[in-house]
Every structure is written in structure tokens, then in C-alpha cells.
Amino acid sequence: MHRPNRRDLMKLTGAATLAATFAGPLFAQASGRVVIVGAGFGGASCARTLRRIAPGLNVTLIDRNPTFVTCPFSNKVLGGLAEIGDVTHDFDGLRAAGVEVVIANVDAIEPDTNSLRLADGSDLSYDRLVLSPGIAFKWGALTGYGREAAEIMPHAWQAGPQTELLRRQLVAMEDGGTVIIAPPLNPFRCPPGPYERASLIAHYLKTEKPRSKILILDAKDDFSKQGLFIEGWETLYPGLIEWVPFGMGGGVMAVDPATMTLDTGFETFTGDVVNVIPPQRAADLVFDAGLTGEGEWCSVDGHTFESRVAPGIHILGDAVIAGDMPKSGFSASSQGRACAHVIAALLDGGDAPTLSFVNTCYSLLAPDYGISVAGVYSVDATGAIIGVPDSGGVSPRGADAAFRAREAAYAESWYANLTSDIFA
């Protein structure tokens, strides 16, 4: 049996994207109104795909912000390798594709009447509703860390002003300073993100402030792509990054922004720049509506991405525990495209198609040093999303500099192609 390798996976991903881009309408008879809340990777991908495959549908996309700032590649901004504008995308391309974009806050979901209540008091009706609202922070889960503390110890885990604040702090820090990063327990948005962040900040410090140090106080004993990151740190930044796992006293329990200290219960650490990434849950919109059930994240049927609490409402992206799929931008986009096919088929009078998903996640450790992981996923009889055995793959350890440079180039192309396909 042929075992899929990375080249096969990229061909599969590319073919799927091209098919979605250039194929004619698949559901020409589909009619009705689809309302999508959240214009990130999941919601915007769903909206774009619906316009491609079912042009008879009225597609409305709602977001509170007039632009979308991506968390993927925002770490480049922190490392001085990009500007915030490079990761900011407007919705003009979606409007040109026929998506009605509404900039508004959603106050309430009213499933009994198939409508939403907006902050201005108006109602918006739908035939199918898609929610892709992202995450909320569990303020107060770490003693001393709330919204005000985040203005001193920024999280920068929702890209935008917080990203710019953390970047300014890094630039202002004296050479010889200590940067502390405190990642949370799983699950949280973008599991490799804190370690890519440490890498790209290290690149900046090595270049501009070489006497400085990064300390990672982790709430976990292991993390995504751990072997690859540590190998890269030993190669690129020997002695610059220190990772302290939970079992060695790394889990932060309390912070004091006034003294820039973090308490692990075993030791108190002081940083010149402190990046606290707090514990997370599904966004307030779905949490307050009871769509997380008894937990903190939404559960969905992988066959349709309908909520297991409220069938008929589809939920995507970081707000969802999607089986084996990680919380990543590419995962959300893959889910959005798949969900669009489900909705179009149902509104065309047919049955939901059989779904499969792909995730590809690149991390940059330096401008010319990349690592990656990829996976393929299917849905079992219970609606659980499971990894396909022997599919996808992880960058090999021990690869030479040329391989790592190619991975970095692939990462740049991955981001450009993904965002262009959705937003351009």
C-alpha cells in the first residue's frame, strides 16, 4: 500500500484548493439565506466557498471588526520581520465575490425563530447559521491576570493592538533584559504558537540585543513539535532560550504586573517583558448561549459540524473541540470549506456529503528555518473526527540548512496562498 508522504499531501491540498477555486457551481438549485458569524479563517472560508459552489444562496458574513488580523504570522511582527499591516486583511474581496459583509456585534442567538439579535436592536433571519467566533480568555484563572494586567503583560493571542504593544515593549527593552513567556495548559489556540513566538523573538534579540534571554514558564510538561523546536533552539540560539516545564516548576499560578513578577508556587520570576498567554475557552457568544453544554468548548457532529447541543447551528474553528484536529487557522479553513458543502447540499435538497479534512501547520524559528506538521482527518460513525493512519507527517529531525530554508519558503507560500484564496 502506498503511504502518503508530504508531497502527496501537498498535491491533495493544492488540488482541493484549485477545485474549489475553478469548479463551476455544484449546487445550482440551492436557495435560502446563510448567516455566518465570525470572519476569521473558518467563517470567511465558509462564506467564500458557498459563493463558489452555490451562487443562488444569499450569504451574509458578520464580524465586529472591519478587518481581520491573523494570528498566523503575527509572531513575525514580534520578531521585527513583518509589520502589522502584512497580517491584516480587509473584506473587499469577499464583498466582490457576492458576500454581504456586516460589521456589527451579535447580542443574542434566537434559534426558535432562526434569527440573530444585533447590538443595534435589529434582527437578522437565516435558513442556516454558522458560528465561527473564536476564543475567549478565562480572566482571573491566573491570580492577578485580567484585562488591565494585559495592558502591562500583554497576551498578544488575539492579533492586533496587543501584538503591537508587545512589539513596542521588546524594542524598548534594554540589552541584557529577560523576556518571559507563560504558555497555558491545553487546549488552547495554536499549540505551537508560543514556541514559534519564543523563536522569532530570540532571532530579534540575537541580532539586536544579544545579552538578553528568554524564559518559557510552561504549564505543560511537553508541547507541539517539541523535538523540532528544541533542536532548532540548540542550533540557532544556544543559551538564549530556557524552557521550564510544569514538572520542573514552570506552571505560573499568579502574576503581579506592578512588580513584573510571576509566581509558580515554587519560585518567583521577574521579567523585563512578560508575555502571559492565559487559559482559554470558547468565545462568549457561544458560551453565553449555552452552546458549550456543561463544558467550555463546543462539541459538534463531524458529519455536518452541527452543534450537539443545538442541531441546525453549525460551529467551526477555535471554539470547537474537533476530535483529533488541532486549533489552527488551516484547520478552521478546512472545516469552513467542508461545512459549506454540507450546507449547500442540504439547501439544494440533498444529503450531507462525506467529509474529510486537512491541516498543515508551519512554524518559523528564523527567516530561513522552518518546521511543519500535516495531517489528514476523517469522520467515524459516531461523528468523531479522527486522524487517518499513516497520513500527513512531521518535518524530519536532523535536516540540513537547505531543507529548513525550503520549509521556511513553503511557510511563506502557505500563508500567502491561504489568505489570498480566502480574502483576495
C-alpha positions in Angstrom: 0.0 0.0 0.0 1.3 3.5 -0.9 1.9 5.5 2.2 1.0 9.2 1.7 4.1 11.5 2.0 4.4 15.2 2.3 4.5 15.7 -1.5 1.3 13.7 -1.8 -0.4 15.7 0.9 0.6 19.0 -0.7 -0.8 17.8 -4.0 -4.0 16.8 -2.3 -4.3 20.1 -0.6 -3.5 22.0 -3.8 -5.9 20.0 -5.9 -8.7 20.6 -3.4 -8.0 24.4 -3.4 -7.9 24.6 -7.2 -11.1 22.6 -7.4 -12.8 24.9 -5.0 -11.5 27.9 -6.9 -12.2 27.0 -10.5 -15.0 24.4 -10.4 -18.5 25.5 -11.6 -21.5 25.6 -9.3 -22.1 22.2 -7.7 -25.4 23.2 -6.1 -27.1 25.4 -8.6 -30.6 24.9 -7.2 -29.6 25.7 -3.6 -31.6 28.7 -2.2 -32.0 30.4 1.1 -30.0 32.7 3.4 -26.9 31.5 5.3 -25.6 33.8 8.1 -22.1 33.3 9.3 -20.8 35.0 12.4 -17.0 35.4 12.6 -14.9 36.5 9.6 -11.7 34.6 10.5 -10.3 31.6 8.8 -13.3 29.4 9.4 -16.2 31.8 8.8 -14.6 33.6 5.8 -13.6 30.2 4.2 -17.2 29.0 4.6 -18.6 32.2 3.0 -16.1 32.2 0.1 -16.8 28.5 -0.7 -20.6 28.9 -0.5 -20.4 31.7 -3.1 -18.3 29.5 -5.4 -20.4 26.3 -5.2 -23.9 27.7 -4.6 -24.3 31.1 -6.2 -28.1 31.1 -5.6 -27.6 31.4 -1.8 -27.7 34.7 0.0 -24.5 34.7 2.2 -24.2 37.2 5.0 -20.9 37.4 7.0 -21.0 39.2 10.3 -17.9 40.4 12.2 -17.4 43.1 14.9 -14.2 44.3 13.2 -13.8 45.9 9.8 -10.6 43.9 9.2 -9.1 40.5 10.2 -5.6 40.4 11.7 -4.3 36.8 11.6 -2.6 35.1 14.5 -0.6 33.0 12.0 2.5 35.1 11.1 1.8 37.7 13.8 4.9 36.3 15.6 6.9 37.7 12.6 5.7 41.1 13.7 7.1 40.5 17.2 10.4 39.4 15.7 10.6 42.5 13.6 10.2 40.5 10.3 6.9 42.0 9.3 4.5 44.9 10.0 1.0 44.5 11.4 -0.3 45.6 8.0 1.2 42.5 6.5 -1.1 40.3 8.5 -4.2 42.5 8.2 -6.8 41.6 5.7 -10.0 43.5 4.6 -13.2 42.0 3.3 -13.3 43.8 -0.1 -12.5 40.5 -1.9 -15.4 38.7 -0.1 -17.8 41.6 -1.0 -16.7 41.4 -4.6 -17.4 37.7 -4.6 -21.0 38.4 -3.6 -20.8 38.0 0.2 -22.8 40.6 2.2 -20.4 41.7 4.9 -22.0 43.3 8.0 -19.8 45.0 10.7 -21.7 44.5 13.9 -21.8 42.9 17.3 -24.2 40.0 17.8 -26.0 40.2 21.1 -28.1 37.0 21.0 -28.8 33.9 19.1 -32.5 33.1 18.8 -32.8 29.5 17.4 -36.5 29.3 17.9 -37.1 32.0 15.3 -34.0 31.3 13.2 -32.7 34.8 13.8 -29.9 36.8 15.4 -30.3 39.9 17.5 -27.7 42.5 16.7 -26.3 45.2 19.1 -28.3 47.9 17.3 -31.5 46.0 18.2 -32.2 44.7 14.7 -32.9 41.1 13.9 -31.3 39.0 11.1 -33.1 35.9 9.9 -31.4 32.8 8.5 -32.1 29.4 7.0 -28.7 28.1 8.2 -26.5 29.6 10.8 -22.7 29.2 11.0 -20.8 30.4 14.1 -17.0 30.8 14.0 -16.4 33.1 16.9 -13.0 32.0 18.1 -11.9 32.1 21.7 -12.3 34.0 25.0 -9.8 34.3 27.8 -10.5 32.9 31.2 -9.7 36.2 33.0 -8.7 35.6 36.6 -7.8 31.9 36.1 -4.2 33.1 36.9 -4.3 35.2 40.1 -3.7 38.8 39.2 -4.2 38.5 35.5 -7.2 40.3 34.0 -7.9 42.8 31.2 -6.0 45.6 33.0 -3.0 43.4 33.6 -2.9 42.5 29.9 -2.0 46.1 29.2 1.2 45.6 31.1 1.8 41.9 30.5 0.3 41.5 27.0 -1.0 38.2 25.8 -0.9 39.1 22.1 -3.0 36.0 21.5 -5.7 37.9 19.6 -3.6 39.6 17.0 -3.8 43.4 16.6 -3.2 46.1 19.2 -1.8 43.5 21.7 0.7 42.4 19.1 1.9 46.0 18.6 2.1 46.6 22.3 4.3 43.5 22.9 6.5 44.5 20.0 7.0 48.0 21.4 8.0 46.5 24.8 10.5 44.3 23.1 12.0 47.2 21.2 12.2 49.4 24.4 13.8 46.7 26.5 17.4 47.2 27.3 20.0 44.7 26.1 20.5 42.1 28.8 16.8 42.0 29.7 14.7 39.0 30.3 11.6 38.1 28.3 9.3 35.7 30.0 6.6 33.7 28.1 4.0 31.8 30.0 2.0 29.3 27.8 -1.2 27.8 29.2 -2.5 24.3 29.5 -4.1 22.5 26.6 -6.5 23.0 24.9 -5.7 26.5 23.5 -5.5 28.3 20.2 -2.4 27.3 18.1 -0.5 24.8 20.2 2.9 25.5 18.6 2.4 29.3 18.7 4.2 30.2 22.0 7.3 28.3 20.9 7.4 29.9 17.5 7.0 33.2 19.3 10.0 32.4 21.5 12.0 31.5 18.4 11.3 34.7 16.5 11.8 36.9 19.5 15.1 35.1 20.0 16.0 35.9 16.4 15.4 39.6 17.1 17.3 39.5 20.4 20.2 37.6 18.9 20.5 40.3 16.3 19.8 43.5 18.3 20.1 42.7 22.0 22.4 39.6 22.2 22.9 39.8 26.0 19.2 39.2 26.6 17.4 35.9 27.5 14.0 34.2 27.0 12.5 32.1 29.8 9.5 29.9 29.0 7.5 29.1 32.1 5.2 26.3 30.8 2.0 25.0 32.4 2.7 21.7 30.5 5.4 19.0 30.5 5.5 18.7 26.7 4.4 20.7 23.7 3.7 20.6 20.0 6.7 19.9 17.8 8.8 19.8 20.9 11.8 17.9 19.5 12.0 20.1 16.4 11.8 23.3 18.4 14.5 22.2 20.9 16.7 21.0 18.0 16.3 24.4 16.4 17.0 26.4 19.5 20.2 24.4 20.1 21.2 25.2 16.6 20.2 28.8 16.3 20.0 30.2 19.8 22.3 28.2 22.2 21.9 29.5 25.7 19.3 32.2 24.7 16.0 30.2 25.4 15.4 28.3 28.6 12.2 26.1 28.7 10.9 25.3 32.2 8.2 22.5 32.1 5.5 22.2 34.7 7.2 19.3 36.4 10.3 21.5 37.0 8.3 24.4 38.5 7.3 26.2 35.3 3.5 26.4 35.8 2.5 30.0 36.6 -0.1 30.4 39.3 -0.1 34.2 39.9 1.3 37.4 38.4 1.9 40.9 39.7 2.0 43.4 36.9 3.2 46.1 39.3 6.5 44.2 40.0 6.6 42.3 36.7 6.8 39.0 38.7 5.3 35.6 38.1 4.8 33.0 40.9 4.9 29.3 40.2 4.3 28.2 43.7 8.0 27.1 43.9 9.8 30.2 42.7 9.1 33.8 41.8 10.5 35.1 38.5 10.9 38.7 37.3 10.9 39.7 33.7 11.6 43.0 31.8 9.0 42.0 29.2 6.3 39.4 30.2 4.0 37.7 27.7 1.2 35.8 29.6 -0.9 33.6 27.4 -4.0 32.9 29.7 -6.1 29.8 29.7 -8.9 29.9 27.1 -12.4 28.7 26.3 -14.9 29.2 23.5 -16.0 32.7 22.7 -18.6 34.5 24.8 -21.2 34.3 22.1 -21.5 30.5 22.1 -20.6 30.2 25.8 -23.3 32.6 27.0 -25.8 30.9 24.6 -25.2 27.6 26.3 -23.7 26.0 23.1 -20.8 24.6 25.1 -23.1 22.5 27.2 -21.6 21.7 30.5 -18.1 22.3 29.3 -16.0 25.2 28.0 -15.8 24.3 24.3 -18.4 23.4 21.7 -18.9 19.8 20.6 -20.1 19.1 17.1 -21.1 16.2 14.9 -18.2 15.9 12.4 -20.5 14.8 9.6 -22.1 18.3 9.4 -20.4 20.4 12.1 -23.8 20.9 13.7 -23.8 21.6 17.4 -24.5 18.5 19.6 -26.4 20.9 21.9 -28.4 22.8 19.2 -28.7 20.8 16.0 -29.2 23.1 13.0 -26.4 25.5 14.1 -23.0 24.8 12.6 -19.9 25.8 14.7 -16.3 26.0 13.4 -12.8 26.7 14.3 -11.1 27.5 17.6 -14.4 27.5 19.6 -14.8 23.7 18.8 -13.2 20.6 20.2 -12.9 18.9 16.8 -11.6 15.5 17.7 -8.0 15.0 16.6 -7.9 18.2 14.7 -5.8 21.0 16.4 -7.0 24.5 16.9 -5.2 26.1 13.9 -6.0 28.6 11.1 -5.7 25.9 8.5 -8.0 23.5 10.5 -10.6 26.2 10.7 -10.4 26.9 7.0 -10.7 23.2 6.1 -13.7 23.0 8.4 -15.3 26.1 6.8 -14.9 24.7 3.3 -16.4 21.3 4.3 -19.2 22.9 6.2 -20.1 25.0 3.1 -20.5 21.8 1.1 -22.8 20.4 3.8 -25.0 23.5 3.9 -25.2 23.8 0.1 -26.2 20.2 -0.3 -28.9 20.5 2.4 -30.3 23.7 0.9 -30.2 22.0 -2.5 -32.5 19.3 -1.2 -29.8 16.6 -0.9 -27.9 14.8 1.8 -24.8 15.9 3.5 -21.6 14.7 1.7 -19.0 12.5 3.4 -16.3 14.9 4.8 -12.6 14.8 5.2 -10.2 17.4 6.4 -6.6 18.5 6.1 -4.4 20.5 8.5 -1.0 21.9 7.6 0.9 23.9 10.3 4.2 25.6 9.6 6.4 27.3 12.3 9.3 29.7 11.7 12.2 29.6 14.0 14.1 32.1 11.9 13.6 33.7 8.5 15.4 30.8 6.8 14.5 28.0 9.3 11.0 26.3 9.1 9.4 23.2 10.5 6.0 21.7 9.8 3.4 19.1 10.6 0.5 18.0 8.5 -2.5 15.6 9.0 -5.5 14.2 7.2 -8.7 13.5 9.1 -11.9 11.6 8.5 -15.2 11.2 10.4 -16.2 7.9 12.1 -19.7 6.5 12.5 -20.2 8.4 15.8 -19.4 11.8 14.2 -15.9 12.0 15.8 -13.1 13.5 13.7 -10.1 11.1 13.7 -6.7 11.2 12.2 -6.2 9.0 9.1 -3.5 6.4 10.0 -0.2 6.8 8.2 -1.2 10.1 6.6 0.4 13.5 6.9 3.8 13.8 8.6 6.2 15.9 10.6 9.4 17.5 9.4 12.4 15.2 10.0 14.8 15.9 12.7 18.4 16.4 11.8 17.6 18.0 8.4 20.2 20.2 6.9 20.1 24.0 6.5 18.9 23.8 2.9 15.9 21.7 3.9 15.0 24.1 6.7 15.3 27.1 4.3 12.8 25.3 1.9 10.4 24.7 4.8 10.6 28.5 5.6 9.9 29.3 2.0 7.0 26.9 2.0 5.6 28.6 5.1 5.6 31.9 3.4 3.8 30.4 0.4 1.4 28.6 2.6 0.3 31.9 4.3 0.2 33.9 1.1 -1.9 31.2 -0.7 -4.3 30.6 2.2 -5.1 34.3 2.8 -5.3 35.2 -0.9 -7.7 32.3 -1.6 -10.0 33.5 1.3 -9.7 37.2 1.3 -8.4 38.4 -2.1 
